[in-house]
Amino acid sequence: MSRLRTQRRKSGRVPRQSGFSLLEVLVAFSILALALGVLLQAFSTGVRGVTQSGLYSRAMLLAESKLAQAGRDEVLYEGEHSGEFDDIFRWRVSLIPYESEDLDPRKLSLDPVAVTVEVEWDEGDRTPRIALTGLRLLPGNR
């Protein structure tokens, strides 16, 4: 006689078999799938954040560079100038006469000008923009 029948006669009940039922396996796989979905979404968000941070950092460096060059490497004229750094970033430099109550224009041999540098790029359906402003002294027209 088989061992199973012998055990059944002695105890009067069917011995419990070890292992997982199909329901337990399905529940475990469902929990695993949900956990992996959350982890992949977190990873994707992190990668997107790193990419955006890199673009903002690069745009800030380009804007600082353009502001530092303003009036040093090129002759500045009041108004707006624009161009592109590469296929991604566009820049615009605006020069507006600076007026202050503390400055007497008759005593200055140079004209103060507010220089604003804007760097922008396309990111899907939005256009992020970074703007920096500085003050430059241009040869006066006196």
C-alpha positions as CSV (number, residue, x, y, z in Angstrom):
1,M,0.0,0.0,0.0
2,S,1.1,3.5,-0.6
3,R,2.4,5.6,2.1
4,L,-0.4,8.2,1.7
5,R,-3.1,5.7,2.5
6,T,-1.1,4.4,5.5
7,Q,-0.9,7.9,6.9
8,R,-4.6,8.5,6.2
9,R,-5.6,5.4,8.2
10,K,-3.5,6.3,11.2
11,S,-4.6,9.9,11.6
12,G,-7.9,10.0,9.9
13,R,-7.1,13.1,7.8
14,V,-5.2,13.8,4.7
15,P,-1.7,15.0,5.2
16,R,-1.0,18.6,4.2
17,Q,1.2,19.0,1.2
18,S,4.0,21.6,1.2
19,G,4.3,24.3,-1.6
20,F,2.4,27.3,-2.8
21,S,-1.1,27.4,-4.2
22,L,-1.8,29.0,-7.5
23,L,-3.6,31.9,-5.7
24,E,-0.6,32.6,-3.5
25,V,1.7,32.7,-6.6
26,L,-0.7,35.1,-8.4
27,V,-0.8,37.4,-5.4
28,A,3.0,37.4,-5.1
29,F,3.4,38.2,-8.8
30,S,0.8,41.0,-8.5
31,I,2.7,42.6,-5.6
32,L,6.0,42.2,-7.5
33,A,4.5,43.9,-10.6
34,L,3.1,46.8,-8.7
35,A,6.5,47.3,-6.9
36,L,8.4,47.2,-10.2
37,G,6.0,49.7,-11.7
38,V,6.5,52.1,-8.9
39,L,10.3,51.7,-9.1
40,L,10.4,52.2,-12.9
41,Q,8.3,55.3,-12.6
42,A,10.6,56.7,-9.9
43,F,13.7,55.9,-12.0
44,S,12.1,57.6,-15.0
45,T,11.3,60.7,-13.0
46,G,14.8,60.8,-11.7
47,V,16.3,60.5,-15.2
48,R,14.0,63.3,-16.5
49,G,15.0,65.5,-13.5
50,V,18.7,65.0,-14.2
51,T,18.2,65.8,-17.9
52,Q,16.3,69.0,-17.0
53,S,18.9,70.0,-14.4
54,G,21.6,69.6,-17.0
55,L,19.8,71.8,-19.5
56,Y,19.2,74.5,-16.8
57,S,22.9,74.3,-15.8
58,R,24.1,74.6,-19.3
59,A,21.7,77.5,-20.1
60,M,22.9,79.3,-16.9
61,L,26.6,78.9,-18.0
62,L,25.8,80.2,-21.5
63,A,23.9,83.2,-20.1
64,E,26.7,84.0,-17.7
65,S,29.2,83.8,-20.6
66,K,27.1,86.0,-22.8
67,L,26.7,88.6,-20.1
68,A,30.4,88.6,-19.4
69,Q,31.2,89.1,-23.1
70,A,28.7,92.0,-23.4
71,G,30.7,95.1,-24.1
72,R,34.1,93.4,-23.9
73,D,34.2,91.3,-27.1
74,E,31.7,93.3,-29.1
75,V,30.5,96.8,-29.4
76,L,27.2,97.3,-27.8
77,Y,24.3,99.4,-29.1
78,E,21.1,100.1,-27.4
79,G,18.3,97.8,-28.4
80,E,18.0,94.0,-28.8
81,H,20.4,91.5,-30.3
82,S,19.7,87.8,-30.7
83,G,21.2,84.6,-32.0
84,E,21.7,80.9,-31.3
85,F,24.4,79.0,-29.4
86,D,23.6,75.7,-31.0
87,D,20.5,73.7,-32.1
88,I,19.1,73.8,-28.6
89,F,19.7,77.2,-27.0
90,R,18.7,80.7,-28.3
91,W,19.9,83.9,-26.7
92,R,18.7,87.5,-26.7
93,V,20.6,90.5,-25.3
94,S,18.6,93.7,-24.5
95,L,20.3,97.0,-23.7
96,I,18.3,99.7,-22.0
97,P,19.6,103.0,-20.7
98,Y,20.0,102.8,-16.9
99,E,18.6,105.8,-14.9
100,S,19.1,106.3,-11.2
101,E,18.4,109.2,-8.9
102,D,21.9,108.7,-7.5
103,L,23.7,109.2,-10.8
104,D,24.1,112.7,-12.3
105,P,24.4,112.1,-16.1
106,R,26.2,115.4,-16.6
107,K,29.1,114.2,-14.4
108,L,29.5,110.9,-16.2
109,S,31.7,110.4,-19.2
110,L,30.2,106.9,-19.7
111,D,26.5,106.0,-20.1
112,P,25.2,103.3,-17.8
113,V,23.2,100.6,-19.6
114,A,21.3,97.7,-18.2
115,V,22.2,94.5,-20.0
116,T,19.7,91.7,-19.9
117,V,20.6,88.3,-21.3
118,E,17.9,85.7,-21.8
119,V,18.6,82.1,-22.8
120,E,15.7,79.8,-23.8
121,W,15.2,76.4,-25.3
122,D,12.3,74.2,-26.3
123,E,11.3,71.4,-24.0
124,G,8.3,69.6,-25.4
125,D,5.3,72.0,-25.3
126,R,7.0,74.6,-23.1
127,T,9.9,77.0,-23.5
128,P,12.0,77.4,-20.3
129,R,13.9,80.7,-20.0
130,I,16.8,82.0,-17.9
131,A,17.4,85.7,-17.6
132,L,20.4,87.5,-16.1
133,T,20.8,91.3,-15.8
134,G,24.0,93.4,-15.3
135,L,25.1,96.9,-15.7
136,R,27.7,98.1,-18.2
137,L,29.2,101.5,-18.9
138,L,29.3,102.5,-22.6
139,P,31.1,105.5,-24.1
140,G,28.9,108.5,-23.7
141,N,27.4,110.7,-26.4
142,R,28.3,113.9,-24.6
